[in-house]
Amino acid sequence: MKDGIIVEHVYKSFGKEKVLEDVNLTIEKGKIFGVVGNNGSGKTVLMKCICGFLQADSGKITINEKVIGKDCDFPESLGMIIETPGFLPNISGYKNLKILAGLKAAIGKKEILDSLERVGLDPYMKKHVAKYSLGMRQRLGIAQAIMEDPDVLILDEPFNGLDKTGVKHMRELLKELKNQGKSILLASHNAQDIEELCDDVHEMEDKWI
């Protein structure tokens, strides 16, 4: 397999606490891979290692043929939600995404507006993010993750705060992204999310808590 995510024999400890122990995953293009486990089982730590935010103690993480920490510090074509998305509270969702898009200057106004529309937010809404509901913030986080059309998506509990309609909408969006050939790693506490969306599942063992 060339493209996609390959995690090989990854270990990560904080002091004496072993959080990741010999984790091995392969996530192909056009697949959704689920990670499940109790709080503290290492799901978020694993995702941060894949994104390059944390360095594994040992092992190798390869994304689209590039080894993280060796060939690049961060994956080149990556969208993510890890923990609660953070935005500037006193401007609109569109203006937040415009600022973030300006960091790479890879997309323009059309792509930002399209991403907001895809997640069910009004692209022209002037409301400041401080007045968004939790579900709206989550939708904005997903819009940020997809707006640059990345090859890889790392989504840590992306349905948090969404009502039933919102969850259904986002599940359909993830299926659409999968069909476009994205490699998607998904962590969710909801068994139905995992069952409906995932092609394969890795269970983080409770002994790592």
Buried (B, 14 or more C-beta within 10 A) or exposed (E): EEBBBBBBEBBBBEEEEBBBBEBEBBBBBBBBBBBBBEEBBBBBBBBBBBBBBBEBBEBBBBBBEEEBEEEEEEBEBBBBBBEBBEBEEEBBBBBBBBEBBEEEEEBEEEBBBBBBEBBBBEBEEEEBBEEBEEBBBBBBBBBBBBBBBBBBBBBBBBBBBBEEEBBEBBBEBBBEBBEEEBBBBBBBBBEEBBEEBBEEEBEBEEEBE
